[in-house]
């Protein structure tokens, strides 16, 4: 993973600086100040040398001016040599930035990959603070939640309106087909059955079925009488046909009423039969095959695709209709959702712990393996830049501060020259004093 490479960098002339004109003006003023100070030292030196036999003070000033000129010129040379050849002369080891741009890019890429993206550094940086809590507090802020919700509310309608409905239905169908095909429904079905039995919901299902069955039976009264008449034949009077049919219907309706009444014998027998049937079904050898056939029937049923398509059409219509209103509900709901997520995360240390672990895992397993590729990408980008243009832009960024090196060199040179002159003048005096004393 450490050898992964990013796509090749696109050639570029050089990066751009938004305030280049302002920085160029400030750099020009700084150069003018440093050069002016050097010119002052030259004028002072010329004036000091005008005296054939200078006094002590004049000699001191001359020594300070000479050293100031040397210091100023040396620092001017050093500063200029970073960006170009001094006076246009190709002196070795000058114009360092343009000539060594590629090496600088490689060094910068290596530095970023090793000093910023190393896994141990990323983890240490993340663990300095509870990043999940920071994100939660950030999401809970009304202004941040409104900002995120606004982006969501603007993005979703555009994404929805730009979709190809036929392709999306096909995608949902394939997704549902593959998802259901890969799922092992046996544990799910067992869990549903256990939950139904444990909560007494199996009897609620039976009650619902009986609620539908009883009015159906009553509504079929005349049909049942007609069918009984067909079975008994024409030798049995119609009165008896009706009586037999009504007794049958009354018996069925009575049983349904008893089965729906709590604590009756019929209710207990119904529950016993249902539990036994469930256990027999789960213990049957073809139980898994039955579930598999049901799953295949669901996956391959055309109604599934139609249902998904209908759901998508309705969802799309609701989204676009809401987006067209002056105050879309989607924005308000998104704001509440973002704030709720932030609040719940802030109130749950366990969620924060899992979220922090997820952040660490994402960085270590996603960003860190690409760190050398990122370093190589930086090196390629720098290599693609024009050397002279890069030197010019770097000079705009830091050149003003470098001009103060020239100023300091001139002043420090003057101070050092004066100090050396004073030391040189003091040595003979000290020698005479020592000789006179000893």
ABEGO torsion letter per residue (X at the ends): XAABBBBBBBBBAEBBBAAAAAAAAAAAAAAAAAAAAAAAAAAAAAAAAABABBBAAAAAAAAAAAAAAAAAAAAAAAAAAAABBBGGBBBBGBGAAAAAAAAAAAAAAAAAAAAAABAAAAAAAAAABBAAAAAAAAAABAAAAAAAAAAAAAAAAAAAAABBAAAAAAAAAAAAAAAAAABBAAAAAAAAAAAAAAAGAAAAAAAAAAAAAAAAAAAAAAAAAAAAAAAAEAABBAAAAAAAAAAAAAAAAAAAAAAABBGBAAAAAAAAAAAAAAAAAAABAAAAAAAAAAAAAAAABAAAAAAAAAAAAAAAAAAAAAAABABBAAAAAAAAAAAAAAAAAAABAAAAAAAAAAAAAAAAAAAAAAAAAAAAAAAAAAAABBAAAAAAAAAAAAAAAAAAAAAAAAAAAAAAAAAAAAAAAAAAAAAAAAAAAX
